[in-house]
Amino acid sequence: MVWGAPLGSWAAHHVREATLVGFVAFLAAVEVATTFALVDEIRDNRAILAYLVAGLIVLPTTLFSLRR
């Protein structure tokens, strides 16, 4: 928290919005992958995985289309 908030604020100020959105989408994808790998209940439920993957595709696409 001591370093993360100021560093994140500085980075958000100096990068383009598209780069920031892409980075956040990448972090979300990594979170989905690690959750899928580490939680047995999710690994067995393909519907939850499909929902998470669809969200990772639909949300950035919607944000970029609304931006244009």
N, CA, C and O atoms as a printed pandas DataFrame, in Angstrom:
     atom_number atom_name residue_name chain_id  residue_number  x_coord  y_coord  z_coord
0              1         N          MET        A               1    0.824   -1.185    0.000
1              2        CA          MET        A               1    0.000    0.000    0.000
2              3         C          MET        A               1    0.866    1.246    0.000
3              4         O          MET        A               1    0.542    2.238   -0.651
4              5         N          VAL        A               2    1.960    1.190    0.726
5              6        CA          VAL        A               2    2.814    2.367    0.818
6              7         C          VAL        A               2    3.384    2.730   -0.552
7              8         O          VAL        A               2    3.427    3.906   -0.913
8              9         N          TRP        A               3    3.820    1.728   -1.314
9             10        CA          TRP        A               3    4.404    2.002   -2.622
10            11         C          TRP        A               3    3.400    1.824   -3.753
11            12         O          TRP        A               3    3.494    2.510   -4.771
12            13         N          GLY        A               4    2.450    0.927   -3.594
13            14        CA          GLY        A               4    1.538    0.598   -4.686
14            15         C          GLY        A               4    0.644    1.739   -5.114
15            16         O          GLY        A               4    0.500    1.994   -6.310
16            17         N          ALA        A               5    0.040    2.429   -4.165
17            18        CA          ALA        A               5   -0.893    3.506   -4.517
18            19         C          ALA        A               5   -0.194    4.673   -5.218
19            20         O          ALA        A               5   -0.659    5.099   -6.275
20            21         N          PRO        A               6    0.895    5.201   -4.677
21            22        CA          PRO        A               6    1.555    6.305   -5.392
22            23         C          PRO        A               6    2.134    5.880   -6.745
23            24         O          PRO        A               6    2.076    6.634   -7.716
24            25         N          LEU        A               7    2.688    4.676   -6.800
25            26        CA          LEU        A               7    3.250    4.197   -8.058
26            27         C          LEU        A               7    2.152    3.977   -9.095
27            28         O          LEU        A               7    2.320    4.320  -10.266
28            29         N          GLY        A               8    1.038    3.410   -8.669
29            30        CA          GLY        A               8   -0.090    3.209   -9.575
30            31         C          GLY        A               8   -0.674    4.522  -10.054
31            32         O          GLY        A               8   -1.047    4.648  -11.220
32            33         N          SER        A               9   -0.756    5.491   -9.175
33            34        CA          SER        A               9   -1.257    6.812   -9.545
34            35         C          SER        A               9   -0.333    7.477  -10.557
35            36         O          SER        A               9   -0.797    8.062  -11.536
36            37         N          TRP        A              10    0.961    7.387  -10.326
37            38        CA          TRP        A              10    1.931    7.968  -11.255
38            39         C          TRP        A              10    1.838    7.293  -12.621
39            40         O          TRP        A              10    1.827    7.964  -13.653
40            41         N          ALA        A              11    1.772    5.956  -12.620
41            42        CA          ALA        A              11    1.707    5.215  -13.879
42            43         C          ALA        A              11    0.423    5.542  -14.638
43            44         O          ALA        A              11    0.448    5.706  -15.857
44            45         N          ALA        A              12   -0.693    5.635  -13.925
45            46        CA          ALA        A              12   -1.971    5.943  -14.567
46            47         C          ALA        A              12   -1.948    7.334  -15.185
47            48         O          ALA        A              12   -2.604    7.577  -16.198
48            49         N          HIS        A              13   -1.208    8.232  -14.589
49            50        CA          HIS        A              13   -1.122    9.599  -15.100
50            51         C          HIS        A              13   -0.278    9.670  -16.374
51            52         O          HIS        A              13   -0.531   10.515  -17.233
52            53         N          HIS        A              14    0.712    8.800  -16.505
53            54        CA          HIS        A              14    1.665    8.905  -17.602
54            55         C          HIS        A              14    1.422    7.957  -18.771
55            56         O          HIS        A              14    2.114    8.059  -19.784
56            57         N          VAL        A              15    0.483    7.056  -18.666
57            58        CA          VAL        A              15    0.229    6.149  -19.790
58            59         C          VAL        A              15   -1.102    6.497  -20.435
59            60         O          VAL        A              15   -1.954    7.150  -19.832
60            61         N          ARG        A              16   -1.260    6.048  -21.669
61            62        CA          ARG        A              16   -2.527    6.276  -22.359
62            63         C          ARG        A              16   -3.620    5.424  -21.729
63            64         O          ARG        A              16   -3.344    4.406  -21.095
64            65         N          GLU        A              17   -4.843    5.849  -21.910
65            66        CA          GLU        A              17   -5.984    5.127  -21.338
66            67         C          GLU        A              17   -6.088    3.713  -21.905
67            68         O          GLU        A              17   -6.386    2.773  -21.169
68            69         N          ALA        A              18   -5.850    3.558  -23.188
69            70        CA          ALA        A              18   -5.939    2.230  -23.808
70            71         C          ALA        A              18   -4.897    1.283  -23.225
71            72         O          ALA        A              18   -5.173    0.100  -23.026
72            73         N          THR        A              19   -3.713    1.792  -22.954
73            74        CA          THR        A              19   -2.664    0.972  -22.356
74            75         C          THR        A              19   -3.057    0.546  -20.955
75            76         O          THR        A              19   -2.850   -0.604  -20.569
76            77         N          LEU        A              20   -3.618    1.460  -20.203
77            78        CA          LEU        A              20   -4.042    1.156  -18.837
78            79         C          LEU        A              20   -5.168    0.125  -18.827
79            80         O          LEU        A              20   -5.150   -0.805  -18.021
80            81         N          VAL        A              21   -6.140    0.285  -19.713
81            82        CA          VAL        A              21   -7.244   -0.676  -19.796
82            83         C          VAL        A              21   -6.719   -2.048  -20.214
83            84         O          VAL        A              21   -7.159   -3.068  -19.684
84            85         N          GLY        A              22   -5.797   -2.077  -21.144
85            86        CA          GLY        A              22   -5.201   -3.345  -21.562
86            87         C          GLY        A              22   -4.451   -4.029  -20.436
87            88         O          GLY        A              22   -4.533   -5.247  -20.279
88            89         N          PHE        A              23   -3.721   -3.249  -19.652
89            90        CA          PHE        A              23   -2.981   -3.815  -18.530
90            91         C          PHE        A              23   -3.926   -4.370  -17.470
91            92         O          PHE        A              23   -3.683   -5.445  -16.923
92            93         N          VAL        A              24   -4.997   -3.645  -17.180
93            94        CA          VAL        A              24   -5.976   -4.121  -16.199
94            95         C          VAL        A              24   -6.664   -5.386  -16.717
95            96         O          VAL        A              24   -6.922   -6.308  -15.942
96            97         N          ALA        A              25   -6.959   -5.438  -18.004
97            98        CA          ALA        A              25   -7.551   -6.649  -18.582
98            99         C          ALA        A              25   -6.578   -7.825  -18.489
99           100         O          ALA        A              25   -6.991   -8.957  -18.238
100          101         N          PHE        A              26   -5.293   -7.558  -18.689
101          102        CA          PHE        A              26   -4.278   -8.600  -18.541
102          103         C          PHE        A              26   -4.243   -9.114  -17.105
103          104         O          PHE        A              26   -4.183  -10.322  -16.880
104          105         N          LEU        A              27   -4.280   -8.205  -16.137
105          106        CA          LEU        A              27   -4.293   -8.624  -14.732
106          107         C          LEU        A              27   -5.530   -9.455  -14.415
107          108         O          LEU        A              27   -5.447  -10.435  -13.675
108          109         N          ALA        A              28   -6.675   -9.069  -14.972
109          110        CA          ALA        A              28   -7.898   -9.841  -14.755
110          111         C          ALA        A              28   -7.766  -11.237  -15.359
111          112         O          ALA        A              28   -8.212  -12.216  -14.760
112          113         N          ALA        A              29   -7.160  -11.332  -16.534
113          114        CA          ALA        A              29   -6.965  -12.644  -17.161
114          115         C          ALA        A              29   -6.033  -13.522  -16.334
115          116         O          ALA        A              29   -6.264  -14.723  -16.199
116          117         N          VAL        A              30   -4.989  -12.928  -15.784
117          118        CA          VAL        A              30   -4.073  -13.682  -14.920
118          119         C          VAL        A              30   -4.804  -14.157  -13.672
119          120         O          VAL        A              30   -4.595  -15.280  -13.215
120          121         N          GLU        A              31   -5.659  -13.306  -13.123
121          122        CA          GLU        A              31   -6.426  -13.699  -11.938
122          123         C          GLU        A              31   -7.360  -14.867  -12.248
123          124         O          GLU        A              31   -7.473  -15.800  -11.453
124          125         N          VAL        A              32   -8.024  -14.819  -13.394
125          126        CA          VAL        A              32   -8.910  -15.923  -13.789
126          127         C          VAL        A              32   -8.106  -17.209  -13.958
127          128         O          VAL        A              32   -8.525  -18.273  -13.502
128          129         N          ALA        A              33   -6.960  -17.112  -14.609
129          130        CA          ALA        A              33   -6.138  -18.308  -14.842
130          131         C          ALA        A              33   -5.635  -18.907  -13.534
131          132         O          ALA        A              33   -5.673  -20.125  -13.359
132          133         N          THR        A              34   -5.166  -18.074  -12.622
133          134        CA          THR        A              34   -4.654  -18.609  -11.361
134          135         C          THR        A              34   -5.784  -19.140  -10.487
135          136         O          THR        A              34   -5.613  -20.146   -9.798
136          137         N          THR        A              35   -6.930  -18.479  -10.508
137          138        CA          THR        A              35   -8.072  -18.986   -9.741
138          139         C          THR        A              35   -8.507  -20.335  -10.293
139          140         O          THR        A              35   -8.787  -21.263   -9.534
140          141         N          PHE        A              36   -8.562  -20.441  -11.608
141          142        CA          PHE        A              36   -8.932  -21.705  -12.239
142          143         C          PHE        A              36   -7.935  -22.803  -11.893
143          144         O          PHE        A              36   -8.321  -23.954  -11.688
144          145         N          ALA        A              37   -6.668  -22.452  -11.828
145          146        CA          ALA        A              37   -5.635  -23.451  -11.544
146          147         C          ALA        A              37   -5.624  -23.874  -10.080
147          148         O          ALA        A              37   -5.279  -25.015   -9.775
148          149         N          LEU        A              38   -5.992  -22.983   -9.177
149          150        CA          LEU        A              38   -5.819  -23.260   -7.753
150          151         C          LEU        A              38   -7.084  -23.698   -7.015
151          152         O          LEU        A              38   -6.986  -24.305   -5.948
152          153         N          VAL        A              39   -8.261  -23.408   -7.554
153          154        CA          VAL        A              39   -9.509  -23.736   -6.850
154          155         C          VAL        A              39  -10.172  -24.925   -7.545
155          156         O          VAL        A              39  -10.610  -24.828   -8.692
156          157         N          ASP        A              40  -10.236  -26.039   -6.834
157          158        CA          ASP        A              40  -10.766  -27.274   -7.424
158          159         C          ASP        A              40  -12.227  -27.153   -7.844
159          160         O          ASP        A              40  -12.616  -27.698   -8.877
160          161         N          GLU        A              41  -13.038  -26.450   -7.062
161          162        CA          GLU        A              41  -14.469  -26.344   -7.368
162          163         C          GLU        A              41  -14.706  -25.632   -8.695
163          164         O          GLU        A              41  -15.632  -25.977   -9.430
164          165         N          ILE        A              42  -13.882  -24.651   -9.000
165          166        CA          ILE        A              42  -14.040  -23.930  -10.265
166          167         C          ILE        A              42  -13.518  -24.774  -11.424
167          168         O          ILE        A              42  -14.074  -24.735  -12.521
168          169         N          ARG        A              43  -12.477  -25.518  -11.188
169          170        CA          ARG        A              43  -11.910  -26.364  -12.236
170          171         C          ARG        A              43  -12.932  -27.383  -12.733
171          172         O          ARG        A              43  -12.915  -27.758  -13.906
172          173         N          ASP        A              44  -13.811  -27.827  -11.857
173          174        CA          ASP        A              44  -14.817  -28.817  -12.230
174          175         C          ASP        A              44  -16.067  -28.202  -12.844
175          176         O          ASP        A              44  -16.878  -28.926  -13.422
176          177         N          ASN        A              45  -16.247  -26.890  -12.737
177          178        CA          ASN        A              45  -17.455  -26.231  -13.216
178          179         C          ASN        A              45  -17.126  -25.400  -14.455
179          180         O          ASN        A              45  -16.644  -24.273  -14.342
180          181         N          ARG        A              46  -17.382  -25.952  -15.617
181          182        CA          ARG        A              46  -17.058  -25.272  -16.877
182          183         C          ARG        A              46  -17.945  -24.053  -17.122
183          184         O          ARG        A              46  -17.532  -23.135  -17.831
184          185         N          ALA        A              47  -19.151  -24.019  -16.556
185          186        CA          ALA        A              47  -20.042  -22.876  -16.751
186          187         C          ALA        A              47  -19.452  -21.616  -16.122
187          188         O          ALA        A              47  -19.525  -20.537  -16.711
188          189         N          ILE        A              48  -18.872  -21.746  -14.939
189          190        CA          ILE        A              48  -18.247  -20.591  -14.291
190          191         C          ILE        A              48  -17.049  -20.123  -15.105
191          192         O          ILE        A              48  -16.854  -18.922  -15.288
192          193         N          LEU        A              49  -16.259  -21.048  -15.587
193          194        CA          LEU        A              49  -15.101  -20.681  -16.401
194          195         C          LEU        A              49  -15.539  -19.967  -17.679
195          196         O          LEU        A              49  -14.931  -18.970  -18.067
196          197         N          ALA        A              50  -16.577  -20.464  -18.329
197          198        CA          ALA        A              50  -17.080  -19.822  -19.546
198          199         C          ALA        A              50  -17.574  -18.411  -19.251
199          200         O          ALA        A              50  -17.353  -17.498  -20.047
200          201         N          TYR        A              51  -18.235  -18.225  -18.123
201          202        CA          TYR        A              51  -18.716  -16.904  -17.715
202          203         C          TYR        A              51  -17.544  -15.944  -17.507
203          204         O          TYR        A              51  -17.597  -14.796  -17.946
204          205         N          LEU        A              52  -16.494  -16.407  -16.845
205          206        CA          LEU        A              52  -15.335  -15.556  -16.596
206          207         C          LEU        A              52  -14.621  -15.187  -17.894
207          208         O          LEU        A              52  -14.239  -14.033  -18.088
208          209         N          VAL        A              53  -14.444  -16.152  -18.767
209          210        CA          VAL        A              53  -13.766  -15.884  -20.036
210          211         C          VAL        A              53  -14.608  -14.949  -20.907
211          212         O          VAL        A              53  -14.068  -14.038  -21.535
212          213         N          ALA        A              54  -15.908  -15.163  -20.949
213          214        CA          ALA        A              54  -16.784  -14.273  -21.718
214          215         C          ALA        A              54  -16.718  -12.849  -21.177
215          216         O          ALA        A              54  -16.706  -11.888  -21.946
216          217         N          GLY        A              55  -16.675  -12.718  -19.868
217          218        CA          GLY        A              55  -16.548  -11.387  -19.273
218          219         C          GLY        A              55  -15.251  -10.710  -19.649
219          220         O          GLY        A              55  -15.219   -9.499  -19.869
220          221         N          LEU        A              56  -14.179  -11.479  -19.725
221          222        CA          LEU        A              56  -12.884  -10.915  -20.119
222          223         C          LEU        A              56  -12.879  -10.460  -21.576
223          224         O          LEU        A              56  -12.099   -9.584  -21.951
224          225         N          ILE        A              57  -13.734  -11.043  -22.387
225          226        CA          ILE        A              57  -13.809  -10.645  -23.794
226          227         C          ILE        A              57  -14.808   -9.511  -23.988
227          228         O          ILE        A              57  -14.518   -8.541  -24.688
228          229         N          VAL        A              58  -15.974   -9.626  -23.374
229          230        CA          VAL        A              58  -17.049   -8.662  -23.590
230          231         C          VAL        A              58  -16.739   -7.302  -22.968
231          232         O          VAL        A              58  -16.984   -6.273  -23.597
232          233         N          LEU        A              59  -16.213   -7.277  -21.764
233          234        CA          LEU        A              59  -15.998   -6.005  -21.080
234          235         C          LEU        A              59  -15.011   -5.095  -21.805
235          236         O          LEU        A              59  -15.361   -3.947  -22.078
236          237         N          PRO        A              60  -13.799   -5.540  -22.131
237          238        CA          PRO        A              60  -12.898   -4.629  -22.858
238          239         C          PRO        A              60  -13.433   -4.233  -24.234
239          240         O          PRO        A              60  -13.257   -3.093  -24.665
240          241         N          THR        A              61  -14.088   -5.177  -24.928
241          242        CA          THR        A              61  -14.659   -4.859  -26.234
242          243         C          THR        A              61  -15.718   -3.780  -26.114
243          244         O          THR        A              61  -15.761   -2.858  -26.928
244          245         N          THR        A              62  -16.565   -3.886  -25.114
245          246        CA          THR        A              62  -17.598   -2.879  -24.887
246          247         C          THR        A              62  -16.987   -1.533  -24.536
247          248         O          THR        A              62  -17.421   -0.501  -25.048
248          249         N          LEU        A              63  -15.987   -1.535  -23.671
249          250        CA          LEU        A              63  -15.343   -0.278  -23.293
250          251         C          LEU        A              63  -14.699    0.403  -24.492
251          252         O          LEU        A              63  -14.835    1.615  -24.658
252          253         N          PHE        A              64  -14.006   -0.349  -25.321
253          254        CA          PHE        A              64  -13.370    0.242  -26.499
254          255         C          PHE        A              64  -14.405    0.742  -27.502
255          256         O          PHE        A              64  -14.200    1.786  -28.121
256          257         N          SER        A              65  -15.512    0.019  -27.677
257          258        CA          SER        A              65  -16.527    0.462  -28.632
258          259         C          SER        A              65  -17.261    1.700  -28.129
259          260         O          SER        A              65  -17.634    2.556  -28.931
260          261         N          LEU        A              66  -17.474    1.813  -26.834
261          262        CA          LEU        A              66  -18.110    3.012  -26.284
262          263         C          LEU        A              66  -17.177    4.214  -26.354
263          264         O          LEU        A              66  -17.630    5.354  -26.460
264          265         N          ARG        A              67  -15.910    3.964  -26.296
265          266        CA          ARG        A              67  -14.919    5.044  -26.334
266          267         C          ARG        A              67  -14.861    5.696  -27.713
267          268         O          ARG        A              67  -14.583    6.890  -27.825
268          269         N          ARG        A              68  -15.121    4.917  -28.762
269          270        CA          ARG        A              68  -15.049    5.440  -30.136
270          271         C          ARG        A              68  -16.248    6.194  -30.465
271          272         O          ARG        A              68  -16.368    6.709  -31.576
